[in-house]
Amino acid sequence: MKHKMQTENTMNNHRQPARLAVLAVLLLATVGSVVTLSSAQERVKPAITFAQLAGPWQIAIVGNTGCGVSSLVFTGTLNASGTAVGDLTFSSGCGPNTTTQTFTITSLNTNGTGTAALTCGSDCGWTFYIQVSANKQVFNLVDVVDGGANVLAGTAIKR
């Protein structure tokens, strides 16, 4: 009887490391899967849409216009389609002025890149390339579309 108990204890002692090894392999496989899934989820960012940008914005822009070196501020509220009517205040070689103008996001890709237009009167306006931040609270604008002496750049901040 004593010999049988020693044999069973010896067999159980050999099985325990094997069980631990199997458990360790399963644990590593599970952790590896979770880490891989988390990394994949971090790379996929949610799409940026017009509706997410709706709300009040202030856009500060500086550069050259037909009136020379200029600084402009547009304040308006974007609707769910990406259009805002608001005040455009500017100071330039043509003097200071405030007028009611329209800012429109004309295209928006899911990664936040796109184009926008800002009017400045009849037959006057700029086209900007834009990039919306991932948190949808800021975007930059740069006018490289029109060329010539009209070169502007700025930043928009959701208020």
C-alpha positions in Angstrom: 0.0 0.0 0.0 2.9 2.3 0.9 4.4 1.7 -2.6 1.1 2.6 -4.3 0.8 5.9 -2.5 4.4 6.8 -3.4 3.6 6.0 -7.0 0.5 8.2 -7.0 2.3 11.1 -5.3 5.1 10.8 -7.9 2.6 10.9 -10.8 0.7 13.8 -9.3 4.0 15.7 -8.8 4.9 15.2 -12.5 1.4 16.3 -13.6 1.4 19.5 -11.7 4.2 21.2 -13.7 2.5 20.0 -16.9 -0.7 21.6 -15.8 1.1 24.8 -14.9 2.8 24.9 -18.3 -0.6 24.5 -20.1 -2.1 27.2 -17.9 0.8 29.5 -18.7 0.5 28.9 -22.4 -3.3 29.7 -22.3 -2.7 32.8 -20.3 0.0 34.1 -22.7 -2.3 33.4 -25.7 -5.2 35.3 -24.1 -3.0 38.3 -23.1 -1.5 38.3 -26.6 -4.9 38.3 -28.2 -6.1 41.2 -26.0 -3.0 43.3 -26.7 -3.4 42.7 -30.4 -7.1 43.6 -30.3 -6.3 46.8 -28.3 -3.6 47.9 -30.8 -6.0 47.3 -33.7 -8.8 49.3 -32.0 -6.4 52.2 -31.4 -5.5 52.4 -35.1 -9.1 52.7 -36.2 -10.3 56.2 -35.4 -14.0 57.0 -35.7 -15.1 59.0 -38.7 -15.3 62.8 -38.5 -18.7 64.1 -39.8 -20.3 67.4 -40.6 -22.8 66.9 -37.8 -20.0 66.5 -35.2 -18.7 69.9 -36.1 -22.0 71.7 -35.6 -21.9 74.5 -33.1 -20.2 77.9 -32.4 -16.7 78.5 -33.8 -14.2 81.3 -33.9 -11.7 81.3 -36.8 -8.5 83.4 -36.7 -6.8 84.0 -40.1 -3.7 85.9 -41.1 -1.9 86.5 -44.4 -2.0 88.5 -47.6 -5.1 89.6 -49.3 -5.9 92.0 -52.1 -5.5 94.7 -49.3 -2.0 93.5 -48.3 -1.1 92.0 -44.9 -4.4 91.2 -43.2 -5.8 89.7 -40.0 -9.3 88.3 -39.9 -11.6 86.8 -37.4 -14.8 85.0 -38.3 -17.4 84.1 -35.6 -20.3 81.9 -36.5 -22.2 78.7 -35.7 -21.8 75.8 -38.1 -25.0 73.8 -38.8 -25.1 70.1 -39.3 -24.4 70.6 -43.1 -21.2 72.6 -42.4 -22.3 76.1 -43.1 -22.2 79.2 -40.9 -23.3 82.8 -41.4 -21.5 85.1 -39.1 -19.4 88.2 -38.6 -16.1 88.6 -40.4 -13.9 91.3 -38.8 -10.7 92.2 -40.5 -7.9 94.7 -40.4 -5.8 95.3 -43.5 -4.3 97.9 -45.8 -7.9 98.7 -46.8 -8.8 99.6 -43.2 -10.8 97.8 -40.5 -14.2 96.5 -41.3 -16.9 94.0 -40.0 -19.3 92.4 -42.4 -21.7 89.4 -42.4 -20.2 86.5 -44.4 -20.5 82.8 -44.9 -18.1 80.0 -44.0 -18.8 76.6 -45.6 -17.0 73.3 -45.2 -17.3 72.2 -48.8 -15.8 68.7 -48.4 -14.9 66.5 -45.4 -13.2 63.2 -45.5 -13.7 60.7 -42.6 -10.1 61.4 -41.4 -10.9 65.1 -41.0 -9.2 66.4 -44.1 -11.3 68.5 -46.5 -11.9 72.0 -48.0 -13.7 75.1 -46.8 -14.7 78.4 -48.3 -15.0 81.8 -46.7 -16.7 84.7 -48.5 -15.5 88.3 -48.1 -18.1 90.2 -50.2 -19.3 90.0 -53.8 -16.8 88.2 -56.0 -14.5 87.8 -53.1 -13.6 84.7 -51.1 -11.0 82.1 -50.3 -10.8 78.3 -50.5 -8.9 76.5 -47.8 -7.6 73.1 -47.2 -8.6 72.0 -43.7 -7.6 69.4 -41.1 -9.9 68.7 -38.2 -8.3 67.4 -35.0 -9.3 64.0 -33.7 -11.2 65.5 -30.8 -13.2 67.7 -33.3 -12.6 70.9 -31.3 -10.0 72.5 -33.5 -9.1 72.7 -37.2 -6.5 74.4 -39.2 -7.0 76.2 -42.5 -4.5 77.1 -45.2 -5.2 78.8 -48.6 -3.0 77.2 -51.1 -5.8 76.8 -53.7 -6.1 80.3 -55.0 -2.4 81.1 -55.3 -1.1 84.5 -56.3 -0.9 87.2 -53.6 -3.8 85.7 -51.6 -2.2 83.4 -49.1 -3.9 82.9 -45.8 -3.6 80.5 -42.9 -5.4 80.1 -39.6 -7.0 78.1 -36.8 -10.6 77.5 -35.9 -11.6 76.7 -32.3 -15.0 75.4 -31.2 -16.4 77.7 -28.5 
